[in-house]
Amino acid sequence: MTHLETHIKDCEKELDDDAESIITNQRYAYISKVVDRCVKKKAARHSMTASDKIDRIVTNRVLALPIFAVVMYLVYWIAMGPFGSFLTDWTNDVFAAEWLQGGAAALLEGWGVDGWLSGLIVDGIIGGVGAVLGFVPQMLVLFLMLSVLEDIGYMARIAFILDRVFRKFGLSGKSFIPMLIGSGCGVPGVMASRTIENDRDRKMTIMTTCFIPCGAKMPIIGLFAGALFGGSGLVAVSAYFIGVAAIVISGIMLKKTKPFAGEPAPFVMELPAYHVPSAKNVLHATWERGWSFIKRAGTIILASSVVLWFLQGFGFTDGSFGMVEDNNSSLLAVVGSAVSFIFAPLGFGDWQSTVATVTGLIAKENVVSTFGVLFHVGEEVAEDDANLWSAVALHYTQLSAYSFMLFNLLCAPCFAAMGAIKREMNNAKWTLAAIGYMCGFAYAVSLLVYQLGGLITGEVAFGLGTVAAIAVLAVLIYFLVRPNKYNADYKKGSAPSVKLDDKVRV
């Protein structure tokens, strides 16, 4: 190593940054001096605005990430905690179960409607759609709070905060923008990857954006949080940060492969000054996201609920085809049982969970509506035995429920998002690779959580599943720590991003 290289290394170590970023920072500092000499400002040269004072805390190198974690915890705690759970409980137990299902059942019985048609309307249509609509209040609260954070300018700061983190793991801060948009819906999130010029980074962002829980996945989180975890906000927060962790881990591993090797794209973004949120903007953004969810409930989920009701209500018994009293003898049970063994190592190897997972590929909200149909078949609508949360709590343990939730959050997104991936990739092989990677990663994470978690809690005995989980863990660790053999092929001289403390306002 030459004397110059040694000096450069010493400078990088002292300033805690790479040489390219240091040089870029000095260039911006020089530009700022030139601007100061040429532009007259009313304020004193070294005075700090209110936004600057706030940024010294919320974008601090040490405090930024803990503050972000606390903010997101509060957001999800309010949306999924006592307040959100109260709204969802009332919507599920009173509005959906008593008013809609109870009223419809009494009305149809008074009209003398046949049992099969009454079951289709009450259990299939109202039960399936109502199970999803019950989570609309929680989602609206969540969307409202995220819209406030976006409008005041805090989310723009998070992009800069995570840029410093992401770049260490091979991703650009530009990847955060699609992830932020994807928290509402995965389709525009995937489409937002167009802003990334670097083709490698764009493809990687497309493959990982849907790891962030979108609005359609919120009912799944709300269902299991309420049914088995007492409505704890930590369940929703953990789901969000596991999604972020999945993106970071994927960035580390994929950047060490030939198709994705290379420096991440530079990221420069102007930070707007903090301001009081506009009620019109916040309410419009909240309603737009919420209405999109409600429309899907009235179309895709409605159609899926009808098909599911038929498949779980009819089957072959005693050599003849017709309605079955026990849905374990239904067509749906036969198909689901045939492939359920795939998910047995993950803790949910029953046909109901398998069917819910498959229907979730149509629309993630279908997971909840599927349970709404399957767990209300042939039952009178009553407060005690028709409660979806109670049925789910009896069907899963906390560990198997958490494993099921993680798999459905991380695996391939809904058909609409898959279509967006296909359009953005513009290549069938890349599309299949992206979907396959998401499903494989989700399976690995759920396997680790259930097998190793069950080994610790005593729920799972040591066996082939545990061995497979240990092997998967070893492979993941290997891909994370192995040296990047493509480093030598990197092109030098690419422009670095403007880091956390390199913000420049003109």
C-alpha positions as CSV (number, residue, x, y, z in Angstrom):
1,M,0.0,0.0,0.0
2,T,1.4,3.4,-1.0
3,H,1.8,6.4,1.3
4,L,-1.2,8.1,-0.5
5,E,-3.4,5.1,0.0
6,T,-2.5,4.9,3.6
7,H,-3.3,8.6,4.1
8,I,-6.7,8.1,2.4
9,K,-7.5,5.2,4.7
10,D,-6.5,7.2,7.7
11,C,-8.8,10.1,6.6
12,E,-11.7,7.7,6.0
13,K,-11.3,6.2,9.5
14,E,-11.0,9.6,11.1
15,L,-14.0,11.1,9.4
16,D,-16.0,7.8,9.5
17,D,-16.9,8.0,5.8
18,D,-15.6,6.8,2.4
19,A,-13.2,8.9,0.4
20,E,-15.7,9.6,-2.4
21,S,-18.3,10.9,0.1
22,I,-15.7,13.1,1.8
23,I,-14.7,14.6,-1.5
24,T,-18.3,15.2,-2.4
25,N,-19.0,16.8,0.9
26,Q,-16.1,19.2,0.4
27,R,-17.4,20.1,-3.1
28,Y,-20.8,20.9,-1.6
29,A,-19.1,22.9,1.2
30,Y,-17.3,24.9,-1.5
31,I,-20.5,25.5,-3.4
32,S,-22.2,26.7,-0.2
33,K,-19.3,29.2,0.4
34,V,-19.7,30.5,-3.2
35,V,-23.5,30.8,-2.7
36,D,-23.0,32.6,0.6
37,R,-20.8,35.2,-1.1
38,C,-23.1,35.7,-4.0
39,V,-26.6,35.5,-2.4
40,K,-27.8,37.9,0.3
41,K,-30.1,36.4,2.9
42,K,-32.2,38.2,5.5
43,A,-31.2,35.8,8.3
44,A,-27.7,35.9,9.8
45,R,-25.2,33.6,8.0
46,H,-25.0,31.0,10.8
47,S,-28.5,31.2,12.1
48,M,-30.5,28.0,12.3
49,T,-34.1,27.6,11.2
50,A,-36.6,25.6,13.3
51,S,-36.2,22.7,10.8
52,D,-32.5,22.7,11.3
53,K,-32.8,22.6,15.0
54,I,-35.3,19.7,14.8
55,D,-33.0,17.9,12.3
56,R,-30.1,18.1,14.7
57,I,-32.0,15.6,16.9
58,V,-34.2,13.5,14.6
59,T,-31.5,13.0,11.9
60,N,-28.6,12.6,14.4
61,R,-26.2,9.8,13.5
62,V,-26.8,8.1,16.9
63,L,-30.4,9.0,17.7
64,A,-32.0,8.9,14.3
65,L,-32.8,5.1,14.1
66,P,-34.0,4.8,17.8
67,I,-36.3,7.8,17.2
68,F,-37.6,6.2,14.0
69,A,-38.3,3.0,15.9
70,V,-40.2,4.8,18.6
71,V,-42.2,6.8,16.1
72,M,-43.2,3.7,14.2
73,Y,-44.0,1.8,17.4
74,L,-46.4,4.7,18.5
75,V,-48.0,4.7,15.0
76,Y,-48.7,0.9,15.1
77,W,-49.6,0.9,18.8
78,I,-52.3,3.5,18.2
79,A,-53.6,1.8,15.1
80,M,-53.4,-1.8,16.3
81,G,-53.5,-1.3,20.0
82,P,-56.4,-0.6,22.4
83,F,-57.9,2.2,20.3
84,G,-57.7,0.4,16.9
85,S,-58.7,-2.9,18.5
86,F,-61.8,-1.2,20.1
87,L,-62.9,0.0,16.7
88,T,-62.3,-3.4,15.1
89,D,-64.0,-5.3,17.9
90,W,-67.1,-3.1,17.5
91,T,-67.1,-3.5,13.7
92,N,-66.6,-7.3,13.8
93,D,-68.8,-8.2,16.8
94,V,-71.6,-5.6,16.4
95,F,-71.7,-4.2,12.9
96,A,-70.7,-7.4,10.9
97,A,-71.9,-10.3,13.2
98,E,-75.0,-8.9,14.9
99,W,-76.3,-6.3,12.5
100,L,-75.3,-7.6,9.0
101,Q,-75.1,-11.4,9.5
102,G,-77.7,-11.6,12.3
103,G,-80.1,-9.3,10.4
104,A,-79.6,-11.1,7.1
105,A,-80.1,-14.5,8.7
106,A,-83.3,-13.5,10.4
107,L,-84.6,-11.8,7.2
108,L,-83.9,-14.7,5.0
109,E,-85.4,-17.1,7.5
110,G,-88.5,-15.0,7.6
111,W,-88.7,-15.1,3.8
112,G,-88.4,-18.9,3.8
113,V,-85.2,-18.9,1.7
114,D,-83.5,-22.3,1.2
115,G,-80.7,-23.2,3.5
116,W,-78.0,-23.3,0.8
117,L,-78.9,-19.8,-0.5
118,S,-79.1,-18.4,3.1
119,G,-75.7,-20.0,3.8
120,L,-74.2,-18.5,0.7
121,I,-75.4,-15.0,1.6
122,V,-74.8,-15.0,5.3
123,D,-71.7,-17.2,5.7
124,G,-70.1,-16.8,2.2
125,I,-70.7,-13.2,1.1
126,I,-71.4,-11.3,4.4
127,G,-69.1,-13.5,6.5
128,G,-66.2,-13.4,4.1
129,V,-66.4,-9.7,3.1
130,G,-67.4,-8.7,6.7
131,A,-64.3,-10.3,8.1
132,V,-62.1,-8.1,6.0
133,L,-64.1,-4.9,6.4
134,G,-63.9,-5.3,10.1
135,F,-60.2,-4.1,9.9
136,V,-61.0,-1.0,7.9
137,P,-61.1,1.3,11.0
138,Q,-57.6,0.1,12.1
139,M,-56.3,0.7,8.6
140,L,-57.8,4.1,8.3
141,V,-56.1,5.1,11.6
142,L,-52.8,3.7,10.3
143,F,-53.1,5.5,7.0
144,L,-54.0,8.7,8.7
145,M,-50.9,8.7,10.9
146,L,-48.6,7.8,8.1
147,S,-50.1,10.5,5.9
148,V,-49.4,13.0,8.7
149,L,-45.8,11.9,9.0
150,E,-45.4,12.3,5.2
151,D,-47.0,15.7,5.1
152,I,-45.0,17.3,7.9
153,G,-41.7,16.2,6.1
154,Y,-40.5,13.5,8.5
155,M,-40.6,10.6,6.1
156,A,-38.3,12.5,3.8
157,R,-35.8,12.5,6.7
158,I,-36.2,8.7,7.0
159,A,-35.1,8.3,3.4
160,F,-31.8,10.0,4.3
161,I,-31.4,8.1,7.6
162,L,-31.9,4.8,5.9
163,D,-29.7,5.8,2.9
164,R,-26.7,5.6,5.2
165,V,-27.8,2.2,6.5
166,F,-28.9,0.8,3.1
167,R,-25.7,1.8,1.3
168,K,-23.7,-0.3,3.8
169,F,-25.7,-3.3,2.6
170,G,-25.6,-2.6,-1.1
171,L,-28.9,-0.7,-1.5
172,S,-29.5,2.9,-2.3
173,G,-31.6,5.3,-0.3
174,K,-33.8,5.7,-3.4
175,S,-35.0,2.2,-2.5
176,F,-36.8,3.6,0.5
177,I,-39.2,5.7,-1.6
178,P,-40.8,2.6,-3.2
179,M,-40.9,1.0,0.2
180,L,-42.6,4.0,1.7
181,I,-45.2,4.0,-1.1
182,G,-45.5,0.2,-0.8
183,S,-46.7,0.6,2.8
184,G,-50.0,1.7,1.3
185,C,-50.1,-0.7,-1.7
186,G,-47.4,-2.8,-3.3
187,V,-48.5,-2.0,-6.9
188,P,-47.5,1.8,-6.9
189,G,-44.6,0.8,-4.6
190,V,-43.2,-1.5,-7.4
191,M,-43.9,1.1,-10.0
192,A,-42.0,3.8,-8.0
193,S,-38.8,1.8,-8.7
194,R,-38.7,3.6,-12.1
195,T,-37.0,6.5,-10.3
196,I,-33.9,4.4,-9.8
197,E,-31.6,4.8,-12.8
198,N,-29.2,1.9,-12.1
199,D,-30.8,-1.3,-13.6
200,R,-29.3,-3.6,-10.9
201,D,-30.6,-1.5,-8.0
202,R,-34.0,-1.1,-9.7
203,K,-34.4,-4.9,-10.1
204,M,-33.3,-5.5,-6.5
205,T,-35.7,-2.9,-5.2
206,I,-38.5,-4.5,-7.2
207,M,-37.7,-7.9,-5.7
208,T,-37.6,-6.6,-2.1
209,T,-40.2,-3.7,-1.9
210,C,-43.1,-6.1,-1.2
211,F,-41.4,-7.3,2.0
212,I,-42.8,-4.1,3.6
213,P,-46.3,-4.8,4.9
214,C,-48.8,-3.1,2.7
215,G,-52.4,-2.0,3.6
216,A,-53.8,-5.3,2.4
217,K,-51.6,-7.2,4.8
218,M,-52.7,-5.1,7.8
219,P,-55.9,-7.3,8.4
220,I,-53.6,-10.4,8.7
221,I,-51.5,-8.6,11.3
222,G,-54.6,-7.3,13.1
223,L,-56.3,-10.7,13.1
224,F,-53.4,-12.6,14.8
225,A,-52.5,-9.7,17.0
226,G,-56.0,-9.5,18.4
227,A,-56.7,-13.3,18.4
228,L,-53.5,-14.5,20.1
229,F,-51.4,-11.6,21.3
230,G,-54.0,-9.4,23.1
231,G,-53.9,-6.7,20.5
232,S,-50.3,-6.0,21.2
233,G,-48.8,-3.2,19.0
234,L,-45.4,-5.0,19.2
235,V,-46.8,-7.6,16.7
236,A,-47.4,-5.0,14.1
237,V,-44.1,-3.2,14.8
238,S,-42.2,-6.4,14.6
239,A,-43.8,-7.2,11.2
240,Y,-42.7,-3.9,9.9
241,F,-39.1,-4.1,11.0
242,I,-38.9,-7.8,10.0
243,G,-39.8,-6.5,6.5
244,V,-37.0,-3.9,6.7
245,A,-34.6,-6.6,8.0
246,A,-35.6,-8.9,5.1
247,I,-34.7,-6.0,2.7
248,V,-31.4,-5.4,4.3
249,I,-30.5,-9.1,4.4
250,S,-31.5,-9.5,0.8
251,G,-29.4,-6.6,-0.1
252,I,-26.3,-8.1,1.5
253,M,-26.8,-11.5,-0.1
254,L,-27.9,-10.3,-3.6
255,K,-25.1,-7.8,-3.9
256,K,-22.6,-10.7,-3.7
257,T,-24.1,-12.3,-6.8
258,K,-23.0,-11.4,-10.3
259,P,-26.4,-10.0,-11.6
260,F,-26.5,-7.4,-8.7
261,A,-22.9,-6.6,-8.1
262,G,-21.8,-3.0,-8.3
263,E,-22.0,0.2,-6.4
264,P,-25.5,1.4,-5.3
265,A,-27.0,4.3,-7.1
266,P,-26.2,7.8,-5.7
267,F,-29.0,9.4,-3.8
268,V,-29.5,13.2,-3.5
269,M,-32.8,14.5,-2.2
270,E,-33.9,18.0,-1.1
271,L,-35.4,18.0,2.4
272,P,-38.5,20.1,2.8
273,A,-38.8,22.4,5.8
274,Y,-41.1,21.0,8.6
275,H,-44.6,22.4,8.4
276,V,-48.0,21.9,9.9
277,P,-49.8,19.1,8.0
278,S,-52.6,20.1,5.7
279,A,-55.9,18.6,6.7
280,K,-57.0,18.4,3.1
281,N,-53.8,16.5,2.0
282,V,-53.9,14.2,4.9
283,L,-57.5,13.3,4.6
284,H,-57.3,12.9,0.9
285,A,-54.3,10.5,1.1
286,T,-56.0,8.5,3.9
287,W,-59.3,8.2,2.0
288,E,-57.5,7.3,-1.3
289,R,-55.7,4.4,0.4
290,G,-58.7,3.3,2.4
291,W,-61.2,3.5,-0.5
292,S,-58.8,1.4,-2.7
293,F,-59.0,-1.3,0.0
294,I,-62.8,-1.1,0.3
295,K,-63.2,-1.4,-3.5
296,R,-61.1,-4.6,-3.5
297,A,-63.3,-6.0,-0.7
298,G,-66.4,-5.3,-2.8
299,T,-65.0,-7.0,-5.9
300,I,-62.1,-9.4,-5.7
301,I,-62.8,-10.6,-2.1
302,L,-66.6,-10.8,-2.8
303,A,-66.0,-13.1,-5.7
304,S,-63.4,-15.1,-3.9
305,S,-65.7,-15.6,-0.9
306,V,-68.5,-17.0,-3.1
307,V,-66.1,-19.5,-4.7
308,L,-64.7,-20.5,-1.3
309,W,-68.1,-20.9,0.2
310,F,-69.1,-23.3,-2.7
311,L,-65.8,-25.3,-2.5
312,Q,-66.0,-25.7,1.3
313,G,-69.7,-26.4,1.3
314,F,-69.9,-29.1,-1.3
315,G,-68.1,-32.4,-1.7
316,F,-68.5,-36.2,-2.3
317,T,-70.0,-38.2,0.5
318,D,-71.1,-41.8,0.2
319,G,-70.3,-41.7,-3.5
320,S,-72.6,-38.8,-4.3
321,F,-71.9,-35.1,-4.8
322,G,-73.8,-32.5,-2.7
323,M,-73.6,-30.2,0.3
324,V,-71.6,-31.5,3.3
325,E,-72.2,-30.8,6.9
326,D,-68.6,-31.1,7.8
327,N,-66.3,-28.9,5.7
328,N,-63.5,-31.4,6.3
329,S,-65.2,-33.5,3.7
330,S,-65.5,-30.7,1.2
331,L,-63.7,-30.2,-2.2
332,L,-61.6,-27.5,-0.6
333,A,-60.4,-29.8,2.2
334,V,-59.4,-32.5,-0.4
335,V,-57.4,-30.0,-2.5
336,G,-55.9,-28.3,0.6
337,S,-54.9,-31.5,2.3
338,A,-53.1,-32.7,-0.8
339,V,-50.5,-29.9,-0.6
340,S,-50.7,-29.0,3.1
341,F,-47.6,-31.1,3.9
342,I,-45.5,-28.4,2.3
343,F,-46.3,-26.1,5.2
344,A,-46.1,-28.7,8.0
345,P,-42.5,-27.8,9.0
346,L,-43.7,-24.2,9.3
347,G,-46.3,-25.0,12.0
348,F,-49.5,-24.7,9.9
349,G,-49.8,-27.9,7.9
350,D,-53.6,-28.0,7.9
351,W,-55.8,-27.6,4.8
352,Q,-57.5,-24.4,6.2
353,S,-54.1,-22.6,6.5
354,T,-53.0,-23.9,3.1
355,V,-56.2,-22.6,1.4
356,A,-55.9,-19.2,3.1
357,T,-52.3,-18.9,2.0
358,V,-53.2,-19.8,-1.6
359,T,-56.2,-17.4,-1.8
360,G,-53.9,-14.7,-0.3
361,L,-52.1,-14.7,-3.7
362,I,-55.2,-13.4,-5.3
363,A,-55.5,-10.6,-2.7
364,K,-53.8,-10.6,0.7
365,E,-57.1,-9.5,2.3
366,N,-58.4,-12.9,1.2
367,V,-56.5,-14.6,4.0
368,V,-58.9,-13.1,6.6
369,S,-62.0,-13.5,4.4
370,T,-61.1,-17.2,3.9
371,F,-61.0,-17.7,7.7
372,G,-64.2,-15.8,7.9
373,V,-65.8,-18.3,5.5
374,L,-64.2,-21.5,6.8
375,F,-64.7,-20.9,10.5
376,H,-68.4,-19.8,10.3
377,V,-69.7,-22.7,8.2
378,G,-72.9,-24.3,9.4
379,E,-73.0,-22.2,12.6
380,E,-75.7,-19.9,13.9
381,V,-74.6,-16.4,14.2
382,A,-74.0,-15.9,18.0
383,E,-71.6,-13.7,20.0
384,D,-69.8,-16.7,21.5
385,D,-69.2,-19.3,18.8
386,A,-69.2,-17.1,15.7
387,N,-66.3,-14.8,16.8
388,L,-63.5,-15.1,14.2
389,W,-60.8,-14.2,16.7
390,S,-61.9,-17.1,19.1
391,A,-61.9,-19.6,16.2
392,V,-58.4,-18.5,15.1
393,A,-57.2,-18.7,18.7
394,L,-58.3,-22.3,19.0
395,H,-56.8,-23.2,15.6
396,Y,-53.2,-21.8,16.2
397,T,-50.6,-21.5,18.9
398,Q,-48.9,-18.1,19.3
399,L,-45.8,-19.5,17.6
400,S,-47.6,-21.2,14.7
401,A,-49.7,-18.1,14.2
402,Y,-46.6,-15.8,14.1
403,S,-45.0,-18.2,11.6
404,F,-48.1,-18.2,9.4
405,M,-48.3,-14.4,9.6
406,L,-44.6,-13.9,8.6
407,F,-44.9,-16.3,5.7
408,N,-47.9,-14.5,4.3
409,L,-46.3,-11.1,4.8
410,L,-43.0,-12.0,3.1
411,C,-44.1,-14.4,0.3
412,A,-45.2,-13.5,-3.2
413,P,-47.6,-10.5,-3.2
414,C,-51.1,-10.4,-4.6
415,F,-51.8,-11.0,-8.4
416,A,-52.0,-7.2,-9.0
417,A,-48.5,-6.6,-7.5
418,M,-47.2,-9.6,-9.4
419,G,-48.5,-8.0,-12.6
420,A,-46.7,-4.8,-11.7
421,I,-43.5,-6.7,-11.1
422,K,-43.9,-8.3,-14.6
423,R,-44.4,-4.9,-16.2
424,E,-41.4,-3.3,-14.5
425,M,-39.1,-6.3,-15.0
426,N,-40.3,-6.7,-18.6
427,N,-38.8,-10.1,-18.6
428,A,-40.5,-13.4,-17.7
429,K,-37.4,-15.0,-16.2
430,W,-36.7,-12.0,-14.0
431,T,-40.4,-12.0,-12.9
432,L,-40.3,-15.7,-12.0
433,A,-36.9,-15.2,-10.2
434,A,-38.4,-12.3,-8.1
435,I,-41.5,-14.3,-7.1
436,G,-39.5,-17.4,-6.5
437,Y,-37.0,-15.5,-4.3
438,M,-39.8,-13.9,-2.2
439,C,-41.5,-17.3,-1.6
440,G,-38.2,-19.1,-0.8
441,F,-37.1,-16.3,1.6
442,A,-40.5,-16.4,3.3
443,Y,-40.4,-20.2,3.7
444,A,-36.9,-20.0,5.2
445,V,-37.8,-17.3,7.7
446,S,-41.0,-19.1,8.8
447,L,-39.1,-22.4,9.1
448,L,-36.5,-20.7,11.3
449,V,-39.1,-19.0,13.5
450,Y,-41.2,-22.1,14.1
451,Q,-38.6,-24.8,14.3
452,L,-36.0,-22.9,16.4
453,G,-38.6,-21.0,18.4
454,G,-40.5,-24.2,19.1
455,L,-37.3,-26.0,20.2
456,I,-36.7,-23.2,22.7
457,T,-40.3,-23.1,24.0
458,G,-40.8,-26.9,23.9
459,E,-43.5,-26.8,21.3
460,V,-41.4,-28.6,18.7
461,A,-39.4,-31.8,19.3
462,F,-35.9,-32.1,17.7
463,G,-36.3,-33.8,14.3
464,L,-35.9,-33.4,10.5
465,G,-37.6,-30.0,10.6
466,T,-35.2,-28.7,13.2
467,V,-32.2,-30.1,11.2
468,A,-33.5,-28.4,8.1
469,A,-33.9,-25.1,10.0
470,I,-30.3,-25.3,11.3
471,A,-29.1,-26.0,7.8
472,V,-31.0,-23.0,6.4
473,L,-29.6,-20.8,9.2
474,A,-26.1,-21.9,8.3
475,V,-26.6,-21.2,4.6
476,L,-28.0,-17.7,5.4
477,I,-25.0,-16.9,7.7
478,Y,-22.6,-18.1,5.0
479,F,-24.2,-15.9,2.3
480,L,-24.1,-12.9,4.7
481,V,-20.5,-13.2,5.8
482,R,-18.8,-14.6,2.7
483,P,-16.5,-12.1,0.9
484,N,-17.8,-10.4,-2.2
485,K,-15.7,-11.8,-5.1
486,Y,-17.1,-9.2,-7.4
487,N,-15.6,-6.2,-5.6
488,A,-12.5,-6.2,-7.8
489,D,-14.8,-5.6,-10.8
490,Y,-16.4,-2.5,-9.4
491,K,-15.9,0.7,-11.5
492,K,-14.2,3.4,-9.6
493,G,-15.2,7.0,-9.6
494,S,-19.0,6.7,-9.3
495,A,-20.7,9.6,-7.6
496,P,-21.6,8.8,-4.0
497,S,-24.8,9.8,-2.2
498,V,-25.2,12.8,0.0
499,K,-25.2,11.3,3.5
500,L,-27.1,12.1,6.6
501,D,-25.1,15.1,7.7
502,D,-24.4,16.3,4.1
503,K,-27.8,18.0,3.7
504,V,-27.7,21.3,1.6
505,R,-30.6,23.7,1.4
506,V,-30.5,26.6,-1.1
